[in-house]
């Protein structure tokens, strides 16, 4: 088990912000973990746990939390909060959730609403990912139970992030918690007649356009491109010829 204390930051502490003085609350949370995990007592010992999320619209993400951890789900200010969940936020980064734009940049969500065990997060642009608690001193976070960091009756959600790479209609397993680019195919251009891997993290599958990054001046017009499933380099299923300048990324529009 794990006790989350992301909401107990204490920047005014004479010992530094990572040594909060609220040790009693830390102890309470650790005790709940021991009771639930070790002694199998029927207690809620963890904060709201993300079960899944989907896009109801391109700019609206719906997060679902485990029923066993979402009783009394609500937003509340952290121990050292400034706005303490009041809206509008005096600073954008006080928002409880952030959303990822299609280019990978993170921005504060415009608003969030809580209903039973779900949270709906809104954005001004198409959402590629959602995260919460992803900072040194969060101002407003998600809790179960009652109250916030100092009420000694609820538990905060641990930091989480989940990103979608691809179209909204893709299945749930294509949401990744680490937000790293996950190409659906490895790309291997031919250099000097031999296929060479260009490196999965440098390859992007954007609709019907495939961009392949490689060493400058290594490729020439008419270079062949073969694709296959990640981790299965022998299972190539298609090939294409591409034409572009040797010093530019190779682009296949097939």
C-alpha positions as CSV (number, residue, x, y, z in Angstrom):
1,X,0.0,0.0,0.0
2,X,0.9,3.6,-0.4
3,X,0.0,6.8,1.5
4,X,-0.2,9.9,-0.6
5,X,1.0,13.2,0.8
6,X,1.2,15.4,-2.3
7,X,-1.3,17.8,-0.7
8,X,0.7,18.3,2.5
9,X,3.6,20.4,1.1
10,X,4.8,23.0,3.7
11,X,6.9,25.7,2.1
12,X,6.9,27.7,5.3
13,X,8.6,24.8,7.2
14,X,12.0,25.8,8.6
15,X,13.2,22.4,7.4
16,X,12.1,22.9,3.8
17,X,9.0,22.2,1.8
18,X,9.6,18.5,1.5
19,X,9.6,18.1,5.3
20,X,6.1,19.1,6.2
21,X,5.3,19.7,9.9
22,X,1.9,17.9,9.6
23,X,3.2,14.5,10.7
24,X,0.0,13.5,12.4
25,X,-1.9,13.5,9.2
26,X,0.9,11.5,7.5
27,X,0.7,9.0,10.3
28,X,-3.1,8.8,10.0
29,X,-2.9,7.9,6.3
30,X,-0.1,5.3,6.9
31,X,-2.2,3.7,9.7
32,X,-5.2,3.4,7.3
33,X,-3.0,1.6,4.8
34,X,-1.8,-0.8,7.5
35,X,-5.3,-1.5,8.7
36,X,-6.6,-2.1,5.2
37,X,-3.7,-4.0,3.7
38,X,-2.1,-5.9,6.6
39,X,-5.1,-6.4,8.9
40,X,-7.8,-6.6,6.2
41,X,-10.1,-4.2,8.0
42,X,-13.0,-2.8,5.8
43,X,-11.6,0.8,5.7
44,X,-10.9,3.1,2.8
45,X,-7.1,3.4,2.8
46,X,-6.4,5.1,-0.5
47,X,-7.5,8.2,-2.3
48,X,-9.6,8.3,-5.5
49,X,-8.1,5.8,-7.9
50,X,-8.5,6.4,-11.6
51,X,-10.2,3.6,-13.4
52,X,-10.5,5.0,-16.9
53,X,-11.3,7.9,-19.1
54,X,-12.7,8.7,-22.4
55,X,-13.5,11.8,-24.6
56,X,-17.2,12.6,-24.8
57,X,-16.2,15.4,-27.2
58,X,-12.8,16.4,-28.5
59,X,-12.5,19.1,-25.9
60,X,-14.2,17.2,-23.0
61,X,-12.6,14.3,-21.0
62,X,-14.6,12.1,-18.6
63,X,-12.5,10.5,-15.8
64,X,-14.0,7.5,-13.9
65,X,-12.8,6.6,-10.5
66,X,-13.0,3.3,-8.7
67,X,-16.3,3.1,-6.6
68,X,-14.4,1.7,-3.6
69,X,-12.3,4.8,-3.4
70,X,-14.7,7.5,-4.7
71,X,-17.2,7.9,-2.0
72,X,-17.7,11.5,-1.3
73,X,-15.6,12.5,-4.3
74,X,-14.9,16.2,-4.4
75,X,-12.4,18.9,-5.0
76,X,-10.7,20.7,-2.1
77,X,-7.8,23.0,-1.4
78,X,-4.4,21.5,-0.3
79,X,-2.7,22.3,3.0
80,X,-0.8,25.3,1.6
81,X,-3.3,26.4,-1.0
82,X,-3.7,30.0,-2.2
83,X,-7.0,30.0,-4.2
84,X,-8.1,26.7,-2.5
85,X,-10.3,25.7,-5.5
86,X,-12.0,29.0,-5.8
87,X,-12.7,30.1,-9.4
88,X,-11.6,31.9,-11.4
89,X,-8.1,31.0,-10.4
90,X,-5.8,33.8,-9.6
91,X,-3.0,31.8,-11.4
92,X,-3.6,29.3,-14.2
93,X,-1.5,26.6,-12.5
94,X,-3.9,26.5,-9.5
95,X,-6.3,24.5,-11.6
96,X,-6.8,21.0,-10.3
97,X,-6.3,19.4,-13.8
98,X,-4.2,19.9,-16.8
99,X,-4.9,18.9,-20.3
100,X,-2.4,18.0,-23.1
101,X,-2.7,19.7,-26.5
102,X,-2.1,17.6,-29.6
103,X,1.4,19.0,-29.9
104,X,2.3,17.5,-26.4
105,X,2.1,20.8,-24.5
106,X,0.3,20.9,-21.1
107,X,-2.2,23.6,-20.2
108,X,-4.5,24.1,-17.2
109,X,-8.0,22.8,-17.8
110,X,-10.6,25.5,-18.2
111,X,-12.9,23.9,-15.6
112,X,-13.8,20.6,-14.0
113,X,-17.1,19.2,-12.5
114,X,-17.6,16.3,-10.2
115,X,-20.6,13.9,-10.2
116,X,-20.7,10.8,-8.1
117,X,-17.6,8.8,-9.2
118,X,-16.8,10.8,-12.4
119,X,-15.0,14.0,-13.1
120,X,-15.5,15.9,-16.4
121,X,-12.6,18.0,-17.5
122,X,-13.0,20.8,-20.1
123,X,-10.5,22.3,-22.4
124,X,-10.4,25.1,-25.1
125,X,-8.7,22.7,-27.6
126,X,-8.7,19.0,-28.5
127,X,-7.5,16.9,-25.6
128,X,-4.7,14.4,-26.0
129,X,-4.1,13.8,-22.3
130,X,-5.2,14.7,-18.7
131,X,-3.1,14.9,-15.5
132,X,-3.6,16.0,-11.9
133,X,-1.2,16.7,-9.0
134,X,1.7,17.0,-11.5
135,X,3.6,19.8,-9.7
136,X,5.6,20.7,-6.7
137,X,2.8,22.5,-4.8
138,X,-0.7,21.7,-6.1
139,X,-3.4,24.2,-5.0
140,X,-6.5,22.2,-5.6
141,X,-6.9,18.4,-5.7
142,X,-9.4,15.6,-5.8
143,X,-10.4,13.9,-2.5
144,X,-12.8,11.3,-1.2
145,X,-14.5,11.4,2.2
146,X,-15.1,14.9,3.6
147,X,-13.0,18.1,3.6
148,X,-9.4,18.5,2.4
149,X,-5.9,18.1,3.6
150,X,-6.4,19.2,7.2
151,X,-9.8,17.7,8.0
152,X,-8.4,14.2,8.9
153,X,-11.4,12.5,7.3
154,X,-10.6,12.1,3.6
155,X,-7.8,11.0,1.3
156,X,-6.3,12.8,-1.6
157,X,-6.0,11.2,-5.1
158,X,-2.4,10.3,-6.0
159,X,-0.9,12.2,-8.9
160,X,-1.8,10.6,-12.2
161,X,-1.6,11.3,-15.9
162,X,-3.0,9.5,-18.9
163,X,-2.6,10.4,-22.6
164,X,-4.2,9.4,-25.8
165,X,-2.1,9.1,-28.9
166,X,-4.3,8.8,-32.0
167,X,-7.9,9.2,-32.8
168,X,-10.7,9.5,-30.1
169,X,-12.2,6.3,-31.3
170,X,-9.2,4.1,-30.4
171,X,-9.7,1.5,-27.6
172,X,-9.0,2.3,-24.0
173,X,-5.7,0.4,-23.9
174,X,-4.2,3.1,-26.1
175,X,-4.3,5.6,-23.2
176,X,-0.8,5.5,-21.7
177,X,0.2,6.6,-18.2
178,X,3.7,7.7,-19.1
179,X,2.6,10.0,-22.0
180,X,5.6,8.9,-24.1
181,X,5.0,8.8,-27.9
182,X,3.9,5.3,-28.8
183,X,4.1,4.8,-32.6
184,X,1.8,2.1,-33.9
185,X,4.6,1.0,-36.4
186,X,8.3,0.9,-36.5
187,X,9.8,2.4,-39.6
188,X,12.9,1.2,-41.3
189,X,14.3,3.2,-44.3
190,X,16.8,1.7,-46.7
191,X,20.3,3.3,-46.7
192,X,22.7,2.0,-49.2
193,X,20.4,-0.9,-50.1
194,X,20.1,-2.1,-46.5
195,X,17.1,-1.4,-44.2
196,X,18.1,0.5,-41.0
197,X,15.9,1.3,-38.0
198,X,15.3,5.0,-37.6
199,X,14.4,4.6,-34.0
200,X,10.8,4.3,-32.8
201,X,10.8,7.5,-30.7
202,X,11.6,9.5,-33.8
203,X,8.8,8.1,-35.9
204,X,5.3,9.6,-36.0
205,X,2.2,8.2,-37.5
206,X,-0.1,11.2,-38.1
207,X,-3.2,10.1,-40.0
208,X,-1.9,8.9,-43.4
209,X,1.4,10.8,-43.1
210,X,4.4,9.0,-41.7
211,X,7.5,11.1,-40.8
212,X,10.8,9.3,-40.4
213,X,13.7,10.9,-38.7
214,X,17.3,9.9,-39.5
215,X,20.8,11.1,-39.9
216,X,21.1,14.1,-42.3
217,X,22.1,13.4,-45.9
218,X,21.7,9.6,-45.4
219,X,18.6,9.2,-47.6
220,X,18.0,10.0,-51.2
221,X,15.0,10.2,-53.5
222,X,13.4,6.9,-54.1
223,X,14.5,5.4,-50.8
224,X,12.3,2.4,-49.8
225,X,10.5,2.4,-46.5
226,X,9.2,-0.7,-44.7
227,X,7.0,-0.8,-41.6
228,X,6.2,-3.3,-39.0
229,X,4.8,-3.7,-35.5
230,X,6.9,-2.4,-32.6
231,X,9.2,-5.0,-31.2
232,X,8.5,-7.4,-34.1
233,X,11.0,-6.2,-36.7
234,X,10.8,-9.4,-38.7
235,X,7.1,-9.1,-39.2
236,X,7.1,-6.4,-41.9
237,X,3.7,-6.0,-43.6
238,X,4.2,-3.3,-46.2
239,X,6.7,-1.3,-48.2
240,X,6.6,2.0,-49.9
241,X,8.9,4.2,-52.0
242,X,9.3,7.8,-50.9
243,X,10.9,10.8,-52.6
244,X,12.3,13.9,-50.7
245,X,15.5,15.8,-50.0
246,X,18.1,13.7,-48.3
247,X,18.6,16.1,-45.5
248,X,14.9,16.3,-44.6
249,X,12.7,13.9,-42.7
250,X,11.3,11.2,-45.0
251,X,7.6,11.5,-45.6
252,X,5.4,8.7,-46.9
253,X,1.9,9.9,-47.9
254,X,0.8,6.4,-49.0
